[in-house]
Amino acid sequence: MFEAEWVDESDIKREKQKARELRRTSWWLNRVNEGRCYYCGLKVGAEGLTMDHVVPLIRGGKSNKGNIVPACKGCNNKKKYLLPIEWEEYLLTLKKDETVI
């Protein structure tokens, strides 16, 4: 598992609180209203979406509108603490594996 000793636990706690507050805003409700995952494009409905930090909190990400996207539970669980470039690399490996017969 990834460990980021340089990220202060109090910072993570503060950012999680900000995320909870954003979840109650019309901005977030509009984001999830379409019901589509930011990463895979799957339409799962608003109830099937979770709030994902593009740059994870443990990697120094913040809870702001530029870093939060709606993600299906599958993508969010697989992405975990990965940065966008790492996530893209992971998806490319999956596509390569699918083409192998």
Biopython code that builds the backbone (N, CA, C, O; Angstrom):
import numpy as np
from Bio.PDB.StructureBuilder import StructureBuilder

atoms = [
    (1, "MET", "N", (0.834, -1.186, 0.000)),
    (1, "MET", "CA", (0.000, 0.000, 0.000)),
    (1, "MET", "C", (0.870, 1.238, 0.000)),
    (1, "MET", "O", (1.988, 1.229, 0.517)),
    (2, "PHE", "N", (0.352, 2.292, -0.580)),
    (2, "PHE", "CA", (1.067, 3.560, -0.648)),
    (2, "PHE", "C", (1.056, 4.236, 0.713)),
    (2, "PHE", "O", (0.014, 4.308, 1.365)),
    (3, "GLU", "N", (2.184, 4.721, 1.136)),
    (3, "GLU", "CA", (2.256, 5.465, 2.387)),
    (3, "GLU", "C", (2.862, 6.825, 2.114)),
    (3, "GLU", "O", (3.926, 6.932, 1.505)),
    (4, "ALA", "N", (2.178, 7.864, 2.569)),
    (4, "ALA", "CA", (2.676, 9.225, 2.386)),
    (4, "ALA", "C", (2.861, 9.849, 3.758)),
    (4, "ALA", "O", (1.943, 10.463, 4.301)),
    (5, "GLU", "N", (4.031, 9.690, 4.300)),
    (5, "GLU", "CA", (4.296, 10.197, 5.639)),
    (5, "GLU", "C", (4.282, 11.718, 5.682)),
    (5, "GLU", "O", (4.125, 12.305, 6.752)),
    (6, "TRP", "N", (4.445, 12.361, 4.529)),
    (6, "TRP", "CA", (4.485, 13.812, 4.491)),
    (6, "TRP", "C", (3.110, 14.456, 4.545)),
    (6, "TRP", "O", (3.016, 15.670, 4.724)),
    (7, "VAL", "N", (2.033, 13.681, 4.396)),
    (7, "VAL", "CA", (0.680, 14.225, 4.477)),
    (7, "VAL", "C", (0.218, 14.136, 5.922)),
    (7, "VAL", "O", (0.146, 13.053, 6.503)),
    (8, "ASP", "N", (-0.088, 15.274, 6.480)),
    (8, "ASP", "CA", (-0.495, 15.359, 7.877)),
    (8, "ASP", "C", (-1.931, 14.849, 8.043)),
    (8, "ASP", "O", (-2.817, 15.212, 7.269)),
    (9, "GLU", "N", (-2.149, 14.020, 9.041)),
    (9, "GLU", "CA", (-3.469, 13.438, 9.295)),
    (9, "GLU", "C", (-4.527, 14.522, 9.536)),
    (9, "GLU", "O", (-5.682, 14.355, 9.145)),
    (10, "SER", "N", (-4.141, 15.622, 10.174)),
    (10, "SER", "CA", (-5.107, 16.701, 10.412)),
    (10, "SER", "C", (-5.518, 17.367, 9.099)),
    (10, "SER", "O", (-6.654, 17.824, 8.967)),
    (11, "ASP", "N", (-4.598, 17.425, 8.124)),
    (11, "ASP", "CA", (-4.942, 17.963, 6.803)),
    (11, "ASP", "C", (-5.964, 17.064, 6.118)),
    (11, "ASP", "O", (-6.931, 17.548, 5.528)),
    (12, "ILE", "N", (-5.747, 15.758, 6.199)),
    (12, "ILE", "CA", (-6.679, 14.807, 5.584)),
    (12, "ILE", "C", (-8.058, 14.926, 6.235)),
    (12, "ILE", "O", (-9.078, 14.926, 5.546)),
    (13, "LYS", "N", (-8.082, 15.026, 7.542)),
    (13, "LYS", "CA", (-9.345, 15.151, 8.270)),
    (13, "LYS", "C", (-10.089, 16.422, 7.844)),
    (13, "LYS", "O", (-11.302, 16.395, 7.634)),
    (14, "ARG", "N", (-9.363, 17.524, 7.721)),
    (14, "ARG", "CA", (-9.953, 18.796, 7.308)),
    (14, "ARG", "C", (-10.509, 18.691, 5.876)),
    (14, "ARG", "O", (-11.602, 19.182, 5.593)),
    (15, "GLU", "N", (-9.757, 18.055, 4.991)),
    (15, "GLU", "CA", (-10.202, 17.914, 3.604)),
    (15, "GLU", "C", (-11.420, 16.991, 3.495)),
    (15, "GLU", "O", (-12.290, 17.219, 2.655)),
    (16, "LYS", "N", (-11.489, 15.964, 4.325)),
    (16, "LYS", "CA", (-12.664, 15.082, 4.325)),
    (16, "LYS", "C", (-13.907, 15.853, 4.763)),
    (16, "LYS", "O", (-14.998, 15.634, 4.237)),
    (17, "GLN", "N", (-13.737, 16.757, 5.731)),
    (17, "GLN", "CA", (-14.854, 17.589, 6.178)),
    (17, "GLN", "C", (-15.311, 18.509, 5.046)),
    (17, "GLN", "O", (-16.510, 18.688, 4.837)),
    (18, "LYS", "N", (-14.366, 19.087, 4.322)),
    (18, "LYS", "CA", (-14.710, 19.943, 3.178)),
    (18, "LYS", "C", (-15.484, 19.135, 2.132)),
    (18, "LYS", "O", (-16.440, 19.636, 1.541)),
    (19, "ALA", "N", (-15.069, 17.891, 1.907)),
    (19, "ALA", "CA", (-15.755, 17.029, 0.935)),
    (19, "ALA", "C", (-17.191, 16.763, 1.381)),
    (19, "ALA", "O", (-18.107, 16.775, 0.558)),
    (20, "ARG", "N", (-17.391, 16.525, 2.667)),
    (20, "ARG", "CA", (-18.751, 16.302, 3.185)),
    (20, "ARG", "C", (-19.616, 17.537, 2.940)),
    (20, "ARG", "O", (-20.790, 17.426, 2.587)),
    (21, "GLU", "N", (-19.021, 18.715, 3.133)),
    (21, "GLU", "CA", (-19.763, 19.958, 2.900)),
    (21, "GLU", "C", (-20.090, 20.124, 1.417)),
    (21, "GLU", "O", (-21.204, 20.519, 1.070)),
    (22, "LEU", "N", (-19.133, 19.828, 0.542)),
    (22, "LEU", "CA", (-19.373, 19.931, -0.906)),
    (22, "LEU", "C", (-20.462, 18.973, -1.367)),
    (22, "LEU", "O", (-21.207, 19.278, -2.298)),
    (23, "ARG", "N", (-20.556, 17.830, -0.725)),
    (23, "ARG", "CA", (-21.546, 16.812, -1.091)),
    (23, "ARG", "C", (-22.973, 17.341, -0.936)),
    (23, "ARG", "O", (-23.899, 16.846, -1.578)),
    (24, "ARG", "N", (-23.140, 18.347, -0.081)),
    (24, "ARG", "CA", (-24.472, 18.906, 0.180)),
    (24, "ARG", "C", (-24.802, 20.103, -0.714)),
    (24, "ARG", "O", (-25.869, 20.700, -0.569)),
    (25, "THR", "N", (-23.918, 20.458, -1.620)),
    (25, "THR", "CA", (-24.134, 21.648, -2.445)),
    (25, "THR", "C", (-24.858, 21.321, -3.747)),
    (25, "THR", "O", (-24.873, 20.177, -4.202)),
    (26, "SER", "N", (-25.456, 22.353, -4.332)),
    (26, "SER", "CA", (-26.109, 22.170, -5.634)),
    (26, "SER", "C", (-25.072, 21.834, -6.699)),
    (26, "SER", "O", (-25.389, 21.148, -7.670)),
    (27, "TRP", "N", (-23.841, 22.305, -6.534)),
    (27, "TRP", "CA", (-22.778, 21.975, -7.487)),
    (27, "TRP", "C", (-22.608, 20.459, -7.585)),
    (27, "TRP", "O", (-22.574, 19.907, -8.685)),
    (28, "TRP", "N", (-22.502, 19.787, -6.436)),
    (28, "TRP", "CA", (-22.314, 18.335, -6.446)),
    (28, "TRP", "C", (-23.560, 17.622, -6.966)),
    (28, "TRP", "O", (-23.460, 16.679, -7.750)),
    (29, "LEU", "N", (-24.726, 18.074, -6.529)),
    (29, "LEU", "CA", (-25.968, 17.451, -6.991)),
    (29, "LEU", "C", (-26.084, 17.543, -8.511)),
    (29, "LEU", "O", (-26.557, 16.605, -9.152)),
    (30, "ASN", "N", (-25.662, 18.649, -9.085)),
    (30, "ASN", "CA", (-25.656, 18.780, -10.546)),
    (30, "ASN", "C", (-24.649, 17.829, -11.183)),
    (30, "ASN", "O", (-24.908, 17.280, -12.253)),
    (31, "ARG", "N", (-23.514, 17.632, -10.540)),
    (31, "ARG", "CA", (-22.481, 16.725, -11.074)),
    (31, "ARG", "C", (-22.977, 15.282, -11.121)),
    (31, "ARG", "O", (-22.712, 14.566, -12.087)),
    (32, "VAL", "N", (-23.687, 14.855, -10.094)),
    (32, "VAL", "CA", (-24.138, 13.456, -10.037)),
    (32, "VAL", "C", (-25.491, 13.242, -10.703)),
    (32, "VAL", "O", (-25.896, 12.105, -10.948)),
    (33, "ASN", "N", (-26.183, 14.326, -10.993)),
    (33, "ASN", "CA", (-27.529, 14.222, -11.561)),
    (33, "ASN", "C", (-27.560, 13.410, -12.852)),
    (33, "ASN", "O", (-28.521, 12.681, -13.098)),
    (34, "GLU", "N", (-26.524, 13.525, -13.675)),
    (34, "GLU", "CA", (-26.474, 12.767, -14.930)),
    (34, "GLU", "C", (-26.279, 11.275, -14.665)),
    (34, "GLU", "O", (-26.673, 10.438, -15.478)),
    (35, "GLY", "N", (-25.673, 10.948, -13.527)),
    (35, "GLY", "CA", (-25.499, 9.548, -13.151)),
    (35, "GLY", "C", (-24.395, 8.824, -13.883)),
    (35, "GLY", "O", (-24.398, 7.595, -13.947)),
    (36, "ARG", "N", (-23.438, 9.571, -14.443)),
    (36, "ARG", "CA", (-22.380, 8.967, -15.260)),
    (36, "ARG", "C", (-21.022, 9.075, -14.565)),
    (36, "ARG", "O", (-20.667, 10.124, -14.028)),
    (37, "CYS", "N", (-20.271, 7.971, -14.586)),
    (37, "CYS", "CA", (-18.935, 7.921, -13.988)),
    (37, "CYS", "C", (-17.962, 8.761, -14.819)),
    (37, "CYS", "O", (-17.916, 8.641, -16.043)),
    (38, "TYR", "N", (-17.204, 9.592, -14.158)),
    (38, "TYR", "CA", (-16.202, 10.444, -14.804)),
    (38, "TYR", "C", (-15.139, 9.609, -15.508)),
    (38, "TYR", "O", (-14.647, 10.001, -16.566)),
    (39, "TYR", "N", (-14.782, 8.472, -14.936)),
    (39, "TYR", "CA", (-13.677, 7.665, -15.451)),
    (39, "TYR", "C", (-14.073, 6.712, -16.574)),
    (39, "TYR", "O", (-13.449, 6.716, -17.634)),
    (40, "CYS", "N", (-15.089, 5.909, -16.357)),
    (40, "CYS", "CA", (-15.432, 4.882, -17.353)),
    (40, "CYS", "C", (-16.625, 5.262, -18.220)),
    (40, "CYS", "O", (-16.883, 4.624, -19.241)),
    (41, "GLY", "N", (-17.356, 6.304, -17.814)),
    (41, "GLY", "CA", (-18.501, 6.752, -18.594)),
    (41, "GLY", "C", (-19.763, 5.934, -18.384)),
    (41, "GLY", "O", (-20.797, 6.219, -18.988)),
    (42, "LEU", "N", (-19.688, 4.921, -17.535)),
    (42, "LEU", "CA", (-20.841, 4.062, -17.272)),
    (42, "LEU", "C", (-21.949, 4.863, -16.593)),
    (42, "LEU", "O", (-21.692, 5.624, -15.660)),
    (43, "LYS", "N", (-23.172, 4.689, -17.063)),
    (43, "LYS", "CA", (-24.312, 5.362, -16.453)),
    (43, "LYS", "C", (-24.869, 4.455, -15.361)),
    (43, "LYS", "O", (-25.431, 3.398, -15.648)),
    (44, "VAL", "N", (-24.710, 4.873, -14.114)),
    (44, "VAL", "CA", (-25.116, 4.049, -12.975)),
    (44, "VAL", "C", (-26.188, 4.722, -12.130)),
    (44, "VAL", "O", (-26.659, 4.137, -11.155)),
    (45, "GLY", "N", (-26.576, 5.927, -12.482)),
    (45, "GLY", "CA", (-27.531, 6.675, -11.682)),
    (45, "GLY", "C", (-26.830, 7.386, -10.541)),
    (45, "GLY", "O", (-25.752, 6.976, -10.109)),
    (46, "ALA", "N", (-27.440, 8.442, -10.060)),
    (46, "ALA", "CA", (-26.829, 9.261, -9.010)),
    (46, "ALA", "C", (-26.495, 8.444, -7.764)),
    (46, "ALA", "O", (-25.469, 8.672, -7.123)),
    (47, "GLU", "N", (-27.368, 7.490, -7.424)),
    (47, "GLU", "CA", (-27.143, 6.692, -6.211)),
    (47, "GLU", "C", (-25.971, 5.730, -6.359)),
    (47, "GLU", "O", (-25.450, 5.234, -5.360)),
    (48, "GLY", "N", (-25.555, 5.464, -7.577)),
    (48, "GLY", "CA", (-24.432, 4.558, -7.821)),
    (48, "GLY", "C", (-23.089, 5.256, -7.922)),
    (48, "GLY", "O", (-22.071, 4.621, -8.195)),
    (49, "LEU", "N", (-23.087, 6.572, -7.700)),
    (49, "LEU", "CA", (-21.847, 7.339, -7.805)),
    (49, "LEU", "C", (-21.287, 7.700, -6.443)),
    (49, "LEU", "O", (-22.027, 7.904, -5.481)),
    (50, "THR", "N", (-19.981, 7.775, -6.380)),
    (50, "THR", "CA", (-19.287, 8.211, -5.174)),
    (50, "THR", "C", (-18.470, 9.446, -5.520)),
    (50, "THR", "O", (-18.242, 9.747, -6.691)),
    (51, "MET", "N", (-18.040, 10.147, -4.502)),
    (51, "MET", "CA", (-17.202, 11.323, -4.690)),
    (51, "MET", "C", (-15.748, 10.866, -4.690)),
    (51, "MET", "O", (-15.280, 10.263, -3.725)),
    (52, "ASP", "N", (-15.042, 11.156, -5.772)),
    (52, "ASP", "CA", (-13.639, 10.758, -5.865)),
    (52, "ASP", "C", (-12.749, 11.980, -5.998)),
    (52, "ASP", "O", (-13.070, 12.924, -6.721)),
    (53, "HIS", "N", (-11.635, 11.951, -5.295)),
    (53, "HIS", "CA", (-10.612, 12.986, -5.430)),
    (53, "HIS", "C", (-9.670, 12.551, -6.546)),
    (53, "HIS", "O", (-9.024, 11.509, -6.440)),
    (54, "VAL", "N", (-9.586, 13.341, -7.614)),
    (54, "VAL", "CA", (-8.709, 13.010, -8.738)),
    (54, "VAL", "C", (-7.286, 12.823, -8.227)),
    (54, "VAL", "O", (-6.646, 11.810, -8.509)),
    (55, "VAL", "N", (-6.798, 13.801, -7.475)),
    (55, "VAL", "CA", (-5.535, 13.640, -6.752)),
    (55, "VAL", "C", (-5.948, 13.277, -5.329)),
    (55, "VAL", "O", (-6.489, 14.123, -4.616)),
    (56, "PRO", "N", (-5.706, 12.042, -4.904)),
    (56, "PRO", "CA", (-6.166, 11.578, -3.591)),
    (56, "PRO", "C", (-5.626, 12.423, -2.437)),
    (56, "PRO", "O", (-4.536, 12.989, -2.511)),
    (57, "LEU", "N", (-6.417, 12.489, -1.378)),
    (57, "LEU", "CA", (-6.012, 13.258, -0.197)),
    (57, "LEU", "C", (-4.664, 12.796, 0.332)),
    (57, "LEU", "O", (-3.830, 13.618, 0.711)),
    (58, "ILE", "N", (-4.445, 11.492, 0.360)),
    (58, "ILE", "CA", (-3.194, 10.947, 0.887)),
    (58, "ILE", "C", (-1.989, 11.335, 0.020)),
    (58, "ILE", "O", (-0.842, 11.237, 0.457)),
    (59, "ARG", "N", (-2.265, 11.773, -1.206)),
    (59, "ARG", "CA", (-1.203, 12.207, -2.117)),
    (59, "ARG", "C", (-1.134, 13.731, -2.200)),
    (59, "ARG", "O", (-0.464, 14.280, -3.074)),
    (60, "GLY", "N", (-1.831, 14.411, -1.284)),
    (60, "GLY", "CA", (-1.771, 15.874, -1.233)),
    (60, "GLY", "C", (-2.917, 16.581, -1.922)),
    (60, "GLY", "O", (-2.909, 17.808, -2.023)),
    (61, "GLY", "N", (-3.913, 15.833, -2.404)),
    (61, "GLY", "CA", (-5.060, 16.434, -3.071)),
    (61, "GLY", "C", (-5.931, 17.218, -2.104)),
    (61, "GLY", "O", (-5.859, 17.035, -0.889)),
    (62, "LYS", "N", (-6.742, 18.084, -2.659)),
    (62, "LYS", "CA", (-7.634, 18.931, -1.866)),
    (62, "LYS", "C", (-9.085, 18.621, -2.207)),
    (62, "LYS", "O", (-9.388, 18.060, -3.261)),
    (63, "SER", "N", (-9.966, 18.994, -1.301)),
    (63, "SER", "CA", (-11.403, 18.837, -1.531)),
    (63, "SER", "C", (-11.936, 20.142, -2.103)),
    (63, "SER", "O", (-12.495, 20.972, -1.387)),
    (64, "ASN", "N", (-11.751, 20.305, -3.407)),
    (64, "ASN", "CA", (-12.292, 21.476, -4.087)),
    (64, "ASN", "C", (-12.903, 21.033, -5.411)),
    (64, "ASN", "O", (-12.700, 19.904, -5.858)),
    (65, "LYS", "N", (-13.649, 21.934, -6.027)),
    (65, "LYS", "CA", (-14.391, 21.594, -7.247)),
    (65, "LYS", "C", (-13.494, 21.135, -8.388)),
    (65, "LYS", "O", (-13.940, 20.388, -9.259)),
    (66, "GLY", "N", (-12.258, 21.561, -8.397)),
    (66, "GLY", "CA", (-11.346, 21.158, -9.457)),
    (66, "GLY", "C", (-10.729, 19.784, -9.257)),
    (66, "GLY", "O", (-10.085, 19.255, -10.163)),
    (67, "ASN", "N", (-10.919, 19.202, -8.080)),
    (67, "ASN", "CA", (-10.281, 17.922, -7.769)),
    (67, "ASN", "C", (-11.277, 16.822, -7.413)),
    (67, "ASN", "O", (-10.875, 15.719, -7.045)),
    (68, "ILE", "N", (-12.560, 17.111, -7.518)),
    (68, "ILE", "CA", (-13.580, 16.128, -7.138)),
    (68, "ILE", "C", (-14.449, 15.798, -8.343)),
    (68, "ILE", "O", (-14.931, 16.687, -9.046)),
    (69, "VAL", "N", (-14.641, 14.504, -8.567)),
    (69, "VAL", "CA", (-15.470, 14.036, -9.683)),
    (69, "VAL", "C", (-16.377, 12.902, -9.212)),
    (69, "VAL", "O", (-16.062, 12.211, -8.243)),
    (70, "PRO", "N", (-17.512, 12.711, -9.906)),
    (70, "PRO", "CA", (-18.359, 11.556, -9.600)),
    (70, "PRO", "C", (-17.768, 10.300, -10.240)),
    (70, "PRO", "O", (-17.442, 10.295, -11.427)),
    (71, "ALA", "N", (-17.636, 9.253, -9.456)),
    (71, "ALA", "CA", (-17.074, 7.992, -9.957)),
    (71, "ALA", "C", (-17.956, 6.836, -9.510)),
    (71, "ALA", "O", (-18.490, 6.835, -8.400)),
    (72, "CYS", "N", (-18.100, 5.855, -10.389)),
    (72, "CYS", "CA", (-18.838, 4.661, -9.979)),
    (72, "CYS", "C", (-18.017, 3.964, -8.889)),
    (72, "CYS", "O", (-16.811, 4.177, -8.769)),
    (73, "LYS", "N", (-18.678, 3.152, -8.121)),
    (73, "LYS", "CA", (-17.997, 2.484, -7.005)),
    (73, "LYS", "C", (-16.849, 1.609, -7.481)),
    (73, "LYS", "O", (-15.817, 1.515, -6.817)),
    (74, "GLY", "N", (-17.026, 0.968, -8.630)),
    (74, "GLY", "CA", (-15.971, 0.107, -9.168)),
    (74, "GLY", "C", (-14.705, 0.883, -9.475)),
    (74, "GLY", "O", (-13.614, 0.489, -9.063)),
    (75, "CYS", "N", (-14.848, 1.987, -10.201)),
    (75, "CYS", "CA", (-13.669, 2.803, -10.539)),
    (75, "CYS", "C", (-13.039, 3.397, -9.285)),
    (75, "CYS", "O", (-11.817, 3.388, -9.133)),
    (76, "ASN", "N", (-13.874, 3.913, -8.390)),
    (76, "ASN", "CA", (-13.341, 4.528, -7.176)),
    (76, "ASN", "C", (-12.575, 3.506, -6.342)),
    (76, "ASN", "O", (-11.504, 3.815, -5.819)),
    (77, "ASN", "N", (-13.107, 2.299, -6.214)),
    (77, "ASN", "CA", (-12.423, 1.258, -5.438)),
    (77, "ASN", "C", (-11.117, 0.818, -6.084)),
    (77, "ASN", "O", (-10.151, 0.515, -5.383)),
    (78, "LYS", "N", (-11.080, 0.778, -7.404)),
    (78, "LYS", "CA", (-9.852, 0.368, -8.095)),
    (78, "LYS", "C", (-8.816, 1.483, -8.109)),
    (78, "LYS", "O", (-7.620, 1.220, -7.981)),
    (79, "LYS", "N", (-9.261, 2.717, -8.262)),
    (79, "LYS", "CA", (-8.344, 3.849, -8.362)),
    (79, "LYS", "C", (-7.651, 4.122, -7.025)),
    (79, "LYS", "O", (-6.450, 4.390, -6.991)),
    (80, "LYS", "N", (-8.386, 4.055, -5.954)),
    (80, "LYS", "CA", (-7.872, 4.279, -4.598)),
    (80, "LYS", "C", (-6.981, 5.507, -4.513)),
    (80, "LYS", "O", (-7.469, 6.632, -4.624)),
    (81, "TYR", "N", (-5.699, 5.312, -4.320)),
    (81, "TYR", "CA", (-4.750, 6.402, -4.068)),
    (81, "TYR", "C", (-3.928, 6.766, -5.302)),
    (81, "TYR", "O", (-2.944, 7.497, -5.191)),
    (82, "LEU", "N", (-4.317, 6.265, -6.480)),
    (82, "LEU", "CA", (-3.528, 6.516, -7.683)),
    (82, "LEU", "C", (-3.695, 7.947, -8.187)),
    (82, "LEU", "O", (-4.774, 8.533, -8.101)),
    (83, "LEU", "N", (-2.608, 8.489, -8.712)),
    (83, "LEU", "CA", (-2.648, 9.782, -9.387)),
    (83, "LEU", "C", (-3.223, 9.572, -10.785)),
    (83, "LEU", "O", (-3.236, 8.443, -11.275)),
    (84, "PRO", "N", (-3.702, 10.637, -11.439)),
    (84, "PRO", "CA", (-4.292, 10.469, -12.775)),
    (84, "PRO", "C", (-3.398, 9.713, -13.760)),
    (84, "PRO", "O", (-3.899, 8.850, -14.481)),
    (85, "ILE", "N", (-2.120, 9.997, -13.817)),
    (85, "ILE", "CA", (-1.229, 9.312, -14.759)),
    (85, "ILE", "C", (-1.103, 7.828, -14.413)),
    (85, "ILE", "O", (-1.030, 6.984, -15.306)),
    (86, "GLU", "N", (-1.077, 7.512, -13.122)),
    (86, "GLU", "CA", (-0.996, 6.114, -12.687)),
    (86, "GLU", "C", (-2.291, 5.370, -13.029)),
    (86, "GLU", "O", (-2.259, 4.201, -13.415)),
    (87, "TRP", "N", (-3.419, 6.051, -12.885)),
    (87, "TRP", "CA", (-4.716, 5.463, -13.213)),
    (87, "TRP", "C", (-4.788, 5.177, -14.711)),
    (87, "TRP", "O", (-5.248, 4.111, -15.119)),
    (88, "GLU", "N", (-4.334, 6.127, -15.531)),
    (88, "GLU", "CA", (-4.321, 5.930, -16.987)),
    (88, "GLU", "C", (-3.456, 4.728, -17.362)),
    (88, "GLU", "O", (-3.836, 3.925, -18.213)),
    (89, "GLU", "N", (-2.306, 4.612, -16.731)),
    (89, "GLU", "CA", (-1.415, 3.473, -17.000)),
    (89, "GLU", "C", (-2.097, 2.159, -16.627)),
    (89, "GLU", "O", (-1.979, 1.168, -17.348)),
    (90, "TYR", "N", (-2.800, 2.153, -15.513)),
    (90, "TYR", "CA", (-3.533, 0.967, -15.071)),
    (90, "TYR", "C", (-4.594, 0.583, -16.107)),
    (90, "TYR", "O", (-4.722, -0.589, -16.461)),
    (91, "LEU", "N", (-5.351, 1.568, -16.590)),
    (91, "LEU", "CA", (-6.388, 1.296, -17.587)),
    (91, "LEU", "C", (-5.791, 0.766, -18.886)),
    (91, "LEU", "O", (-6.367, -0.114, -19.525)),
    (92, "LEU", "N", (-4.642, 1.301, -19.273)),
    (92, "LEU", "CA", (-3.975, 0.813, -20.483)),
    (92, "LEU", "C", (-3.557, -0.644, -20.336)),
    (92, "LEU", "O", (-3.655, -1.421, -21.286)),
    (93, "THR", "N", (-3.090, -1.018, -19.143)),
    (93, "THR", "CA", (-2.707, -2.423, -18.921)),
    (93, "THR", "C", (-3.934, -3.318, -19.016)),
    (93, "THR", "O", (-3.854, -4.421, -19.556)),
    (94, "LEU", "N", (-5.053, -2.860, -18.505)),
    (94, "LEU", "CA", (-6.287, -3.646, -18.603)),
    (94, "LEU", "C", (-6.688, -3.853, -20.057)),
    (94, "LEU", "O", (-7.084, -4.950, -20.449)),
    (95, "LYS", "N", (-6.583, -2.793, -20.852)),
    (95, "LYS", "CA", (-6.946, -2.904, -22.271)),
    (95, "LYS", "C", (-6.017, -3.870, -22.991)),
    (95, "LYS", "O", (-6.461, -4.634, -23.849)),
    (96, "LYS", "N", (-4.731, -3.844, -22.652)),
    (96, "LYS", "CA", (-3.777, -4.776, -23.268)),
    (96, "LYS", "C", (-4.126, -6.209, -22.896)),
    (96, "LYS", "O", (-4.081, -7.107, -23.737)),
    (97, "ASP", "N", (-4.477, -6.421, -21.614)),
    (97, "ASP", "CA", (-4.846, -7.763, -21.152)),
    (97, "ASP", "C", (-6.090, -8.279, -21.868)),
    (97, "ASP", "O", (-6.198, -9.476, -22.135)),
    (98, "GLU", "N", (-7.032, -7.384, -22.183)),
    (98, "GLU", "CA", (-8.263, -7.787, -22.860)),
    (98, "GLU", "C", (-7.998, -8.234, -24.290)),
    (98, "GLU", "O", (-8.736, -9.058, -24.831)),
    (99, "THR", "N", (-6.952, -7.698, -24.904)),
    (99, "THR", "CA", (-6.669, -8.044, -26.300)),
    (99, "THR", "C", (-5.898, -9.348, -26.433)),
    (99, "THR", "O", (-5.808, -9.907, -27.527)),
    (100, "VAL", "N", (-5.343, -9.837, -25.332)),
    (100, "VAL", "CA", (-4.612, -11.106, -25.362)),
    (100, "VAL", "C", (-5.618, -12.251, -25.321)),
    (100, "VAL", "O", (-6.488, -12.303, -24.451)),
    (101, "ILE", "N", (-5.485, -13.161, -26.273)),
    (101, "ILE", "CA", (-6.432, -14.301, -26.333)),
    (101, "ILE", "C", (-5.762, -15.550, -25.822)),
    (101, "ILE", "O", (-6.382, -16.613, -25.789)),
]
sb = StructureBuilder()
sb.init_structure("model")
sb.init_model(0)
sb.init_chain("A")
sb.init_seg("    ")
for serial, (resi, resn, name, xyz) in enumerate(atoms, 1):
    if name == "N":
        sb.init_residue(resn, " ", resi, " ")
    sb.init_atom(name, np.array(xyz, "f"), 0.0, 1.0, " ", f" {name:<3s}", serial, name[0])
structure = sb.get_structure()
